[in-house]
Amino acid sequence: PGDPREAADRHTHMSRADDERPPKRRRVLSDAEDEPTRELQRDPLDIRGSLLELHQNMPSFSDVCVVVEGSKSSQEFACIGAVLASASRPLAAMLYGESSRMVTPSAGSSRPRLVLRGTEPWCFDLLLRYVHGLQVALDVDMALTLYHAADYYEVLPLRDGCCAFLLDAVDQANCISLLCRSQSVGCEPLETRCVELLAYDHLAAVSKRDCAFASLDPCLLERVLRRDALVCATEEEIILALLRWYDDADLPAAGSTSHATSPSSDDRPPPSEERYGWLLRLLRHVRWNLLPPASHQALIGRFARLRTPMLDGVPPTDPDAEHVLMYSQQRPRGHVCSAVLRCVPLCSAVFAVLLSA
């Protein structure tokens, strides 16, 4: 056996070497050995709360001044550029992208300025509130204007929400006015909904209840009348609706002071020759063969009371109109039986009244 002191020295040297070794790494489980994991995500309500706080403290956090110049007024809004850019691609381009030259650089302590034209200040205020998570109360007029602004700035959830509200608001009393305004703001779903209401539901009712019915574009009215699936209780309803469209052309708008004092139908001057020509054209799309004989005499009397324009003291004539009426669509509508009632004599009688002095 060796010297005990040498053995003690070797033991001490080994202990020191062990102390100097790096600690062993803990073995990481492979993917095959599934270890419970959890992904954390910020609660949407918490995110909304932060956006609300930013909106409430806008003067402190804002980094850009947006100047909105409407048709009659303008207003400045303190905004947070990053929040606007995150909600709107066009605003992102104006603030940070290819259109950033629109932003006037800051001078001294003032913020950079972005000028927006063609948007009403109240409308941008609602858009800003929506972007920051606040609720936006709507009525039909507000929804139409806000739809147009949200579509332009591509705040798509707001645009779709306004569209859904407008689709639910369509009824017999506002169908035509909403149809006209849907075209002005470019809301195709609303335009389609209004046309469907006319064609598949309530053309006759709309002609009675909607004071804007006479302003309906005759080209669109012709598109509706051409449909085999046009829904009506009787074809007589279609004729009476056309006569209302023609005869009410010069009535004041509903709610105006002159509406209540407007002259009677007999005292008013007749509509224009152009409108009269459209009436003859639209009557081509009446399914005369579906009219029951019992209604013939009443219809002839109604046409006899129609106000027709005069040109140099002579009623306007259309040499092809009688032919068109006599050989108009004979197919039944999709909602009625296919029994055909020949009404060429009625067409001739109606047209004889229309072209008489």
C-alpha positions in Angstrom: 0.0 0.0 0.0 1.2 3.5 -0.8 1.6 6.4 1.4 -1.7 7.4 3.0 -0.8 11.1 2.4 -0.6 10.5 -1.3 -4.0 8.8 -1.3 -5.5 11.7 0.5 -4.0 14.1 -2.0 -5.4 12.2 -4.9 -8.9 12.2 -3.3 -8.7 15.9 -2.7 -7.6 16.5 -6.4 -10.5 14.4 -7.8 -13.1 16.3 -5.6 -11.8 19.6 -6.9 -12.0 18.4 -10.5 -15.6 17.3 -9.9 -16.5 20.7 -8.6 -15.0 22.4 -11.6 -17.1 20.4 -14.1 -20.1 22.2 -15.7 -23.5 21.1 -14.3 -25.3 18.4 -16.2 -28.0 19.8 -18.5 -31.6 18.7 -17.9 -32.8 16.4 -20.7 -35.3 18.0 -22.9 -38.3 15.9 -23.8 -38.6 15.2 -27.5 -41.7 15.9 -29.5 -42.7 12.3 -29.2 -42.8 12.6 -25.5 -45.8 14.9 -25.1 -45.4 17.3 -22.3 -48.4 19.4 -21.3 -48.1 22.9 -22.7 -50.3 26.0 -22.7 -50.5 29.0 -25.0 -51.5 32.3 -23.5 -53.4 35.0 -25.4 -54.6 38.4 -24.3 -58.3 38.5 -23.7 -60.3 40.4 -26.4 -62.1 42.4 -23.7 -58.7 43.5 -22.3 -57.6 44.6 -25.7 -60.8 46.5 -26.2 -60.3 48.1 -22.8 -56.8 49.3 -23.9 -58.3 50.8 -27.1 -61.0 52.6 -25.0 -58.3 54.0 -22.7 -56.4 55.3 -25.7 -59.5 57.0 -27.0 -60.3 58.6 -23.6 -56.7 59.9 -23.4 -56.3 60.8 -27.0 -54.8 64.3 -26.4 -51.9 62.7 -24.5 -51.2 59.7 -26.7 -52.0 61.2 -30.2 -49.2 61.6 -32.7 -51.1 63.0 -35.8 -53.8 65.6 -36.4 -56.4 64.5 -38.9 -58.3 67.4 -40.5 -61.6 66.3 -42.0 -63.1 68.7 -44.5 -66.7 68.0 -45.2 -69.2 69.6 -47.6 -70.2 72.3 -45.0 -67.8 72.1 -42.2 -64.3 70.9 -41.1 -63.0 69.5 -37.9 -59.6 68.5 -36.4 -59.2 65.1 -34.7 -56.2 64.1 -32.5 -55.4 60.5 -33.6 -53.0 57.7 -33.0 -51.5 56.9 -36.4 -50.7 53.3 -35.6 -54.3 52.6 -34.5 -55.7 54.1 -37.7 -53.2 52.2 -39.8 -54.1 48.9 -38.2 -57.8 49.4 -39.0 -57.6 51.0 -42.5 -55.3 50.1 -45.4 -55.8 53.5 -47.2 -55.1 55.4 -44.0 -52.0 53.3 -43.4 -50.8 54.2 -46.9 -51.5 57.9 -46.2 -49.7 57.9 -42.9 -46.7 55.6 -43.5 -46.8 54.2 -47.0 -46.7 55.3 -50.6 -49.2 58.2 -50.0 -47.4 59.6 -46.9 -46.6 62.8 -48.8 -50.1 63.8 -47.9 -49.0 64.3 -44.3 -47.7 67.7 -43.5 -44.6 67.3 -41.3 -44.7 68.6 -37.8 -43.4 72.1 -37.0 -42.1 72.7 -33.5 -44.4 71.2 -31.0 -47.3 70.7 -33.4 -48.2 67.2 -34.7 -48.1 66.1 -38.3 -51.3 66.9 -40.2 -53.3 64.7 -42.6 -56.1 66.4 -44.5 -59.1 64.2 -45.6 -61.6 65.6 -48.1 -65.0 64.2 -49.1 -65.9 62.8 -45.7 -68.2 64.5 -43.2 -66.6 65.2 -39.8 -69.4 63.5 -37.9 -69.0 60.4 -40.0 -65.2 60.3 -39.3 -65.9 60.7 -35.6 -68.1 57.6 -35.7 -65.5 55.7 -37.6 -62.9 56.7 -35.1 -65.1 55.6 -32.2 -65.7 52.2 -33.9 -62.0 51.7 -34.5 -61.4 52.3 -30.7 -64.0 49.7 -29.7 -66.9 52.0 -28.8 -70.4 51.3 -29.8 -71.9 53.2 -32.7 -75.7 53.9 -32.8 -77.2 53.9 -36.3 -80.3 55.1 -38.1 -80.9 54.6 -41.9 -79.5 57.9 -43.0 -76.4 57.6 -40.8 -75.8 54.0 -41.9 -75.9 54.9 -45.6 -73.3 57.7 -45.2 -71.2 55.6 -42.8 -71.3 52.7 -45.2 -69.8 54.8 -47.9 -67.0 56.1 -45.6 -66.2 52.7 -44.2 -66.1 51.2 -47.7 -63.7 54.0 -48.9 -61.3 53.6 -45.9 -61.7 49.8 -46.0 -62.9 49.5 -42.4 -64.6 46.3 -43.6 -66.3 45.1 -40.4 -67.9 48.5 -40.0 -69.0 48.5 -43.7 -70.5 45.1 -43.4 -72.3 46.0 -40.1 -73.9 49.1 -41.8 -74.9 46.9 -44.8 -76.6 44.3 -42.6 -78.5 47.1 -40.7 -79.7 48.6 -44.0 -80.8 45.2 -45.4 -83.0 44.7 -42.3 -84.4 48.2 -42.7 -85.8 47.7 -46.2 -89.6 47.7 -46.3 -92.5 48.7 -48.5 -92.4 52.3 -47.4 -88.7 53.1 -48.1 -87.8 50.5 -50.8 -87.4 53.0 -53.7 -85.6 55.7 -51.7 -83.2 53.2 -50.4 -82.7 51.8 -53.9 -81.8 55.2 -55.2 -79.4 55.9 -52.4 -77.8 52.4 -52.5 -76.7 53.3 -56.1 -75.2 56.6 -54.9 -73.1 55.0 -52.2 -72.3 51.9 -54.1 -74.0 49.4 -51.8 -74.7 46.5 -54.2 -76.2 44.1 -51.6 -78.8 46.8 -50.6 -79.6 47.5 -54.3 -80.2 43.8 -54.9 -82.4 43.5 -51.8 -84.6 46.4 -52.9 -85.0 45.0 -56.4 -85.9 41.6 -54.9 -88.5 43.2 -52.7 -90.1 44.8 -55.8 -89.9 41.6 -57.9 -90.7 38.8 -55.5 -92.7 40.4 -52.8 -94.5 43.8 -52.9 -94.4 45.8 -56.2 -98.1 46.8 -55.9 -97.7 47.6 -52.2 -94.6 49.6 -52.8 -96.3 51.6 -55.5 -99.0 52.6 -52.9 -96.9 53.2 -49.8 -93.5 54.5 -51.0 -93.9 58.2 -51.9 -90.7 57.9 -54.0 -92.1 55.2 -56.3 -92.6 57.7 -59.1 -88.9 58.5 -59.1 -88.0 54.9 -59.9 -85.7 54.6 -62.9 -87.8 53.3 -65.8 -85.0 51.1 -67.0 -84.9 49.3 -63.6 -88.7 49.1 -63.6 -88.5 47.5 -67.0 -86.0 44.9 -65.7 -88.4 44.0 -62.9 -91.4 43.7 -65.2 -89.6 41.4 -67.6 -89.2 38.7 -65.0 -91.4 35.6 -65.3 -91.1 35.2 -61.6 -92.6 38.6 -60.8 -95.0 38.1 -57.9 -98.4 39.8 -57.9 -101.9 38.8 -56.9 -103.2 39.7 -60.4 -101.7 41.2 -63.5 -104.1 44.1 -62.9 -102.0 45.2 -59.9 -99.0 45.6 -62.3 -101.0 47.9 -64.6 -102.2 50.0 -61.7 -98.7 50.3 -60.3 -97.5 51.5 -63.7 -100.2 54.1 -63.9 -99.3 55.4 -60.4 -95.6 55.6 -61.6 -96.7 57.6 -64.6 -99.4 59.8 -63.0 -97.5 60.8 -59.8 -94.4 61.9 -61.6 -94.9 65.6 -60.8 -96.1 65.2 -57.2 -94.0 67.0 -54.5 -91.9 64.8 -52.2 -93.7 63.4 -49.2 -93.5 65.7 -46.1 -93.1 68.9 -48.1 -95.4 71.8 -47.4 -96.7 71.7 -51.0 -97.6 68.1 -50.9 -100.9 68.7 -49.0 -101.9 71.6 -51.2 -100.9 70.0 -54.5 -103.6 70.2 -57.2 -105.8 67.2 -58.0 -104.9 64.8 -60.8 -107.4 66.5 -63.2 -105.9 70.0 -62.6 -102.2 69.0 -62.9 -100.4 69.3 -66.3 -99.7 65.9 -67.9 -96.3 64.3 -67.5 -93.6 64.7 -70.2 -93.8 63.1 -73.6 -90.7 61.1 -72.7 -92.4 59.6 -69.6 -95.5 58.9 -71.7 -93.2 57.0 -74.1 -91.8 55.0 -71.3 -95.3 54.1 -70.1 -96.2 52.7 -73.5 -92.9 50.8 -73.5 -93.5 49.4 -70.0 -97.0 48.3 -70.9 -95.4 45.8 -73.4 -94.3 43.7 -70.4 -97.8 43.3 -69.0 -99.1 39.8 -69.4 -102.5 40.8 -71.0 -103.5 37.2 -71.4 -103.7 36.8 -67.6 -106.2 39.6 -67.1 -109.7 38.3 -66.2 -112.5 39.6 -68.4 -114.3 41.2 -65.4 -111.5 43.8 -65.1 -111.5 44.9 -68.7 -114.1 47.6 -68.5 -112.6 49.1 -65.3 -109.2 49.3 -66.9 -110.4 50.9 -70.0 -112.1 53.6 -67.9 -108.9 54.1 -65.9 -106.9 54.7 -69.1 -109.6 57.1 -70.3 -108.9 59.3 -67.3 -105.1 59.3 -67.9 -103.4 62.6 -68.5 -101.5 62.4 -71.8 -99.1 65.1 -73.1 -99.9 67.2 -76.1 -97.4 68.2 -78.8 -98.7 71.2 -80.9 -102.2 70.3 -79.9 -101.9 66.6 -81.0 -101.5 63.6 -78.7 -98.2 61.8 -79.2 -98.5 58.6 -81.3 -96.5 55.4 -81.5 -97.4 53.5 -84.6 -95.8 50.3 -83.2 -97.3 50.5 -79.8 -100.6 48.8 -80.6 -98.8 46.0 -82.3 -96.5 45.6 -79.2 -99.5 45.5 -76.8 -101.4 43.0 -78.9 -98.4 40.7 -79.2 -96.8 41.3 -75.8 -95.6 38.5 -73.5 -98.1 35.7 -73.4 -96.1 33.5 -70.9 -97.7 33.2 -67.5 -95.9 34.5 -64.4 -94.3 31.8 -62.3 -96.8 32.2 -59.5 -100.0 31.8 -61.5 -101.6 28.9 -63.3 -100.9 28.4 -67.0 -104.5 29.0 -68.1 -104.4 31.6 -70.9 -107.1 34.2 -71.4 -106.9 35.9 -74.8 -107.1 39.7 -74.2 -106.1 41.1 -77.5 -109.4 43.0 -77.7 -108.6 44.6 -74.3 -105.2 45.7 -75.5 -106.7 47.3 -78.6 -109.3 49.1 -76.6 -106.7 50.4 -74.1 -104.5 51.6 -76.8 -107.3 53.3 -78.7 -108.0 55.3 -75.5 -104.4 56.2 -75.0 -104.0 57.5 -78.6 -107.3 59.3 -78.7 -107.4 63.1 -78.3 
